[in-house]
C-alpha cells in the first residue's frame, strides 16, 4: 500500500502539480507589494518636497520634515481613496528617505 502511494507521489504529473502549486504561492506572495513600493514615486516626491520646504537651520528640522512628508502622502492617498495604515506610510517614508540620502539625491 505505501509503495503504491510512493509511486503515485513520484509520478511526473504529481511532481509537476506540486511544483506548480509552490510557484503559484510564491508568485502570489511576491505580487503583494507594500503600499510604499506601489506608490514609490509619491513617497519620493514627499521626501524631496519636505527637504526643500523645511530649511536646514530650523529647530527640530527632522521632525518637521517627517511631519511635512506624512501630511503630503496622507493628503494624496486620501484624495484617491487609497487605504494605508500610519505604520505603512511612516515605514515607506523612512525607507525612501534612507535610499534617497544614500544615493545623494537629497541635495538642494
N, CA, C and O of each residue as an XYZ file, in Angstrom:
432
protein
N       0.816     -1.194      0.000
C       0.000      0.000      0.000
C       0.859      1.258      0.000
O       0.655      2.139     -0.834
N       1.826      1.359      0.929
C       2.709      2.517      0.985
C       3.551      2.636     -0.276
O       3.863      3.738     -0.729
N       3.911      1.502     -0.830
C       4.713      1.509     -2.061
C       3.910      2.095     -3.219
O       4.461      2.821     -4.046
N       2.640      1.796     -3.287
C       1.770      2.340     -4.330
C       1.603      3.844     -4.166
O       1.655      4.584     -5.148
N       1.404      4.296     -2.947
C       1.272      5.735     -2.684
C       2.567      6.447     -3.065
O       2.537      7.524     -3.660
N       3.704      5.842     -2.720
C       5.001      6.445     -3.045
C       5.199      6.540     -4.550
O       5.714      7.546     -5.038
N       4.811      5.542     -5.276
C       4.932      5.550     -6.739
C       4.045      6.644     -7.331
O       4.456      7.352     -8.250
N       2.831      6.779     -6.805
C       1.911      7.809     -7.310
C       2.466      9.207     -7.011
O       2.437     10.082     -7.876
N       2.971      9.418     -5.788
C       3.518     10.728     -5.428
C       4.751     11.105     -6.250
O       5.022     12.289     -6.451
N       5.484     10.127     -6.716
C       6.672     10.391     -7.517
C       6.406     10.371     -9.013
O       7.341     10.438     -9.811
N       5.154     10.280     -9.395
C       4.833     10.312    -10.817
C       5.048     11.722    -11.367
O       4.911     12.699    -10.630
N       5.382     11.838    -12.646
C       5.637     13.157    -13.235
C       4.458     14.122    -13.098
O       4.674     15.318    -12.899
N       3.242     13.645    -13.197
C       2.069     14.523    -13.103
C       1.935     15.123    -11.703
O       1.654     16.315    -11.571
N       2.131     14.319    -10.661
C       2.008     14.804     -9.287
C       3.156     15.751     -8.946
O       2.934     16.778     -8.305
N       4.376     15.421     -9.365
C       5.524     16.286     -9.111
C       5.325     17.633     -9.815
O       5.599     18.681     -9.231
N       4.854     17.610    -11.057
C       4.578     18.846    -11.799
C       3.507     19.664    -11.093
O       3.623     20.886    -10.995
N       2.480     19.011    -10.607
C       1.420     19.702     -9.885
C       1.919     20.359     -8.610
O       1.548     21.494     -8.312
N       2.758     19.655     -7.852
C       3.293     20.220     -6.612
C       4.217     21.402     -6.899
O       4.161     22.410     -6.196
N       5.056     21.293     -7.908
C       5.947     22.401     -8.270
C       5.127     23.598     -8.741
O       5.443     24.735     -8.392
N       4.088     23.360     -9.522
C       3.219     24.440     -9.991
C       2.536     25.136     -8.817
O       2.410     26.361     -8.816
N       2.103     24.386     -7.839
C       1.469     24.955     -6.660
C       2.446     25.830     -5.875
O       2.083     26.921     -5.435
N       3.662     25.366     -5.699
C       4.669     26.148     -4.986
C       4.979     27.439     -5.750
O       5.088     28.501     -5.138
N       5.121     27.366     -7.056
C       5.384     28.561     -7.867
C       4.209     29.527     -7.779
O       4.419     30.736     -7.680
N       2.990     29.026     -7.813
C       1.810     29.870     -7.704
C       1.798     30.611     -6.364
O       1.530     31.811     -6.322
N       2.083     29.905     -5.280
C       2.084     30.521     -3.948
C       3.181     31.582     -3.837
O       2.945     32.662     -3.296
N       4.367     31.282     -4.340
C       5.467     32.252     -4.289
C       5.123     33.495     -5.107
O       5.409     34.612     -4.676
N       4.520     33.320     -6.268
C       4.128     34.468     -7.092
C       3.078     35.322     -6.407
O       3.131     36.548     -6.499
N       2.139     34.714     -5.730
C       1.111     35.480     -5.009
C       1.735     36.295     -3.875
O       1.360     37.445     -3.649
N       2.682     35.696     -3.170
C       3.353     36.420     -2.092
C       4.208     37.554     -2.641
O       4.243     38.636     -2.055
N       4.894     37.328     -3.750
C       5.758     38.350     -4.334
C       4.950     39.509     -4.916
O       5.388     40.658     -4.865
N       3.787     39.215     -5.462
C       2.970     40.248     -6.097
C       2.387     41.221     -5.081
O       2.060     42.351     -5.447
N       2.248     40.834     -3.847
C       1.687     41.709     -2.818
C       2.789     42.613     -2.274
O       3.480     42.266     -1.316
N       2.940     43.766     -2.897
C       3.971     44.725     -2.501
C       3.452     45.623     -1.396
O       2.247     45.858     -1.304
N       4.339     46.128     -0.558
C       3.897     47.116      0.419
C       3.420     48.379     -0.293
O       3.823     48.650     -1.424
N       2.573     49.138      0.362
C       1.960     50.317     -0.267
C       3.014     51.315     -0.729
O       2.840     51.961     -1.762
N       4.087     51.448      0.009
C       5.089     52.439     -0.375
C       5.860     52.009     -1.605
O       6.432     52.861     -2.286
N       5.901     50.727     -1.918
C       6.537     50.276     -3.164
C       5.585     50.476     -4.340
O       6.023     50.746     -5.458
N       4.290     50.344     -4.088
C       3.314     50.560     -5.152
C       3.285     52.019     -5.572
O       3.089     52.328     -6.747
N       3.479     52.913     -4.616
C       3.425     54.353     -4.872
C       4.766     54.988     -4.526
O       4.816     56.019     -3.855
N       5.834     54.379     -4.978
C       7.187     54.825     -4.638
C       7.449     56.256     -5.110
O       8.125     57.018     -4.418
N       6.934     56.620     -6.249
C       7.120     57.978     -6.756
C       6.506     59.018     -5.846
O       7.094     60.074     -5.614
N       5.329     58.727     -5.331
C       4.659     59.632     -4.393
C       5.498     59.834     -3.141
O       5.671     60.962     -2.679
N       6.015     58.749     -2.597
C       6.812     58.836     -1.384
C       8.122     59.577     -1.641
O       8.570     60.354     -0.798
N       8.731     59.344     -2.788
C       9.958     60.053     -3.144
C       9.696     61.544     -3.267
O      10.471     62.364     -2.773
N       8.607     61.887     -3.925
C       8.241     63.290     -4.079
C       7.988     63.935     -2.715
O       8.411     65.067     -2.483
N       7.318     63.244     -1.830
C       7.038     63.785     -0.495
C       8.323     64.053      0.269
O       8.455     65.089      0.920
N       9.264     63.133      0.195
C      10.533     63.304      0.900
C      11.289     64.506      0.342
O      11.807     65.324      1.102
N      11.351     64.613     -0.973
C      12.082     65.724     -1.590
C      11.404     67.062     -1.316
O      12.084     68.059     -1.073
N      10.080     67.098     -1.351
C       9.363     68.339     -1.066
C       9.591     68.776      0.381
O       9.770     69.963      0.654
N       9.583     67.829      1.293
C       9.801     68.165      2.700
C      11.214     68.686      2.924
O      11.421     69.596      3.727
N      12.188     68.116      2.221
C      13.568     68.587      2.341
C      13.691     70.035      1.885
O      14.435     70.812      2.482
N      12.969     70.402      0.835
C      13.035     71.766      0.314
C      12.194     72.736      1.139
O      12.560     73.903      1.276
N      11.082     72.273      1.687
C      10.160     73.151      2.411
C      10.690     73.567      3.773
O      10.438     74.688      4.215
N      11.411     72.695      4.437
C      11.904     72.980      5.787
C      13.401     73.289      5.699
O      14.174     72.421      5.293
N      13.824     74.486      6.062
C      15.236     74.866      5.955
C      16.119     74.094      6.934
O      15.649     73.583      7.951
N      17.395     74.023      6.605
C      18.355     73.277      7.427
C      18.546     73.872      8.810
O      18.756     73.127      9.767
N      18.482     75.173      8.947
C      18.797     75.813     10.209
C      17.669     75.869     11.226
O      17.862     76.391     12.324
N      16.504     75.346     10.891
C      15.371     75.491     11.812
C      15.436     74.459     12.943
O      16.146     73.456     12.865
N      14.673     74.744     13.984
C      14.617     73.869     15.143
C      13.802     72.618     14.814
O      12.783     72.711     14.128
N      14.229     71.466     15.285
C      13.546     70.179     15.058
C      13.300     69.911     13.584
O      12.206     69.493     13.203
N      14.298     70.144     12.755
C      14.100     70.033     11.314
C      13.724     68.611     10.893
O      12.914     68.450      9.980
N      14.273     67.592     11.515
C      13.963     66.212     11.131
C      12.496     65.888     11.369
O      11.828     65.301     10.517
N      12.003     66.281     12.548
C      10.602     66.013     12.861
C       9.667     66.825     11.971
O       8.622     66.335     11.545
N      10.044     68.046     11.699
C       9.213     68.902     10.852
C       9.180     68.383      9.420
O       8.140     68.432      8.764
N      10.317     67.884      8.934
C      10.364     67.316      7.572
C       9.533     66.037      7.504
O       8.790     65.820      6.547
N       9.663     65.205      8.515
C       8.862     63.982      8.549
C       7.378     64.319      8.588
O       6.581     63.706      7.878
N       7.007     65.288      9.412
C       5.610     65.707      9.503
C       5.102     66.225      8.158
O       3.988     65.904      7.743
N       5.915     67.019      7.487
C       5.537     67.568      6.180
C       5.335     66.448      5.159
O       4.361     66.459      4.407
N       6.248     65.490      5.135
C       6.132     64.366      4.201
C       4.903     63.516      4.519
O       4.187     63.102      3.607
N       4.652     63.251      5.803
C       3.478     62.472      6.205
C       2.180     63.164      5.786
O       1.266     62.523      5.267
N       2.108     64.460      6.013
C       0.910     65.207      5.640
C       0.665     65.131      4.139
O      -0.467     64.933      3.697
N       1.722     65.289      3.363
C       1.576     65.255      1.903
C       1.098     63.881      1.425
O       0.151     63.789      0.644
N       1.749     62.826      1.890
C       1.374     61.472      1.471
C      -0.063     61.170      1.884
O      -0.834     60.624      1.095
N      -0.426     61.519      3.106
C      -1.786     61.253      3.577
C      -2.832     62.017      2.773
O      -3.908     61.487      2.492
N      -2.521     63.271      2.398
C      -3.461     64.056      1.575
C      -3.677     63.392      0.218
O      -4.812     63.271     -0.244
N      -2.603     62.969     -0.412
C      -2.719     62.363     -1.741
C      -3.435     61.019     -1.660
O      -4.312     60.740     -2.478
N      -3.078     60.190     -0.695
C      -3.740     58.892     -0.553
C      -5.228     59.064     -0.269
O      -6.053     58.324     -0.805
N      -5.571     60.031      0.566
C      -6.979     60.281      0.873
C      -7.726     60.797     -0.349
O      -8.890     60.452     -0.549
N      -7.085     61.605     -1.158
C      -7.731     62.144     -2.362
C      -8.099     61.029     -3.342
O      -9.088     61.138     -4.067
N      -7.313     59.975     -3.362
C      -7.584     58.850     -4.265
C      -8.219     57.656     -3.556
O      -8.304     56.571     -4.130
N      -8.659     57.842     -2.334
C      -9.298     56.786     -1.531
C      -8.442     55.524     -1.430
O      -8.946     54.409     -1.564
N      -7.164     55.707     -1.197
C      -6.245     54.586     -1.041
C      -6.054     54.361      0.455
O      -5.678     55.279      1.184
N      -6.312     53.158      0.901
C      -6.223     52.825      2.318
C      -4.792     52.424      2.672
O      -4.188     51.583      2.007
N      -4.267     53.031      3.716
C      -2.940     52.686      4.218
C      -2.895     53.000      5.702
O      -3.486     53.978      6.160
N      -2.197     52.173      6.439
C      -2.048     52.441      7.865
C      -0.936     53.455      8.071
O      -0.087     53.652      7.202
N      -0.953     54.087      9.221
C       0.093     55.052      9.535
C       1.469     54.414      9.561
O       2.455     55.032      9.159
N       1.536     53.182     10.031
C       2.822     52.484     10.088
C       3.364     52.218      8.683
O       4.568     52.331      8.450
N       2.478     51.865      7.747
C       2.919     51.628      6.371
C       3.482     52.902      5.752
O       4.524     52.878      5.096
N       2.790     54.004      5.966
C       3.220     55.279      5.395
C       4.536     55.717      6.035
O       5.466     56.111      5.331
N       4.618     55.653      7.348
C       5.837     56.048      8.048
C       7.011     55.184      7.629
O       8.103     55.698      7.386
N       6.802     53.887      7.543
C       7.850     52.965      7.130
C       8.326     53.300      5.724
O       9.528     53.306      5.456
N       7.391     53.578      4.830
C       7.756     53.922      3.459
C       8.566     55.191      3.380
O       9.559     55.254      2.655
N       8.155     56.207      4.120
C       8.890     57.473      4.108
C      10.303     57.281      4.653
O      11.262     57.824      4.105
N      10.428     56.514      5.721
C      11.754     56.282      6.293
C      12.663     55.537      5.316
O      13.835     55.885      5.165
N      12.130     54.528      4.661
C      12.936     53.743      3.724
C      13.308     54.573      2.503
O      14.462     54.565      2.076
N      12.342     55.286      1.939
C      12.619     56.116      0.767
C      13.625     57.207      1.123
O      14.527     57.492      0.336
N      13.483     57.821      2.297
C      14.431     58.857      2.716
C      15.840     58.282      2.814
O      16.800     58.898      2.350
N      15.960     57.119      3.408
C      17.276     56.489      3.536
C      17.865     56.172      2.164
O      19.056     56.387      1.941
N      17.048     55.668      1.249
C      17.523     55.365     -0.102
C      17.970     56.633     -0.826
O      19.014     56.649     -1.477
N      17.169     57.700     -0.707
C      17.498     58.955     -1.371
C      18.758     59.581     -0.774
O      19.597     60.112     -1.503
N      18.885     59.519      0.521
C      20.058     60.080      1.187
C      21.316     59.319      0.803
O      22.368     59.916      0.572
N      21.201     58.000      0.735
C      22.348     57.177      0.396
C      22.800     57.395     -1.046
O      23.994     57.354     -1.340
N      21.846     57.627     -1.937
C      22.191     57.832     -3.342
C      22.615     59.277     -3.633
O      23.066     59.581     -4.738
N      22.473     60.160     -2.652
C      22.873     61.550     -2.822
C      21.851     62.410     -3.535
O      22.196     63.482     -4.033
N      20.607     61.974     -3.600
C      19.558     62.709     -4.312
C      18.838     63.751     -3.467
O      17.882     64.365     -3.940
N      19.266     63.960     -2.248
C      18.575     64.923     -1.394
C      19.301     66.264     -1.313
O      19.020     67.068     -0.424
N      20.211     66.504     -2.213
C      20.887     67.798     -2.214
C      19.957     68.838     -2.828
O      19.165     68.532     -3.719
N      20.063     70.036     -2.353
C      19.152     71.097     -2.783
C      19.562     71.758     -4.043
O      18.879     72.668     -4.513
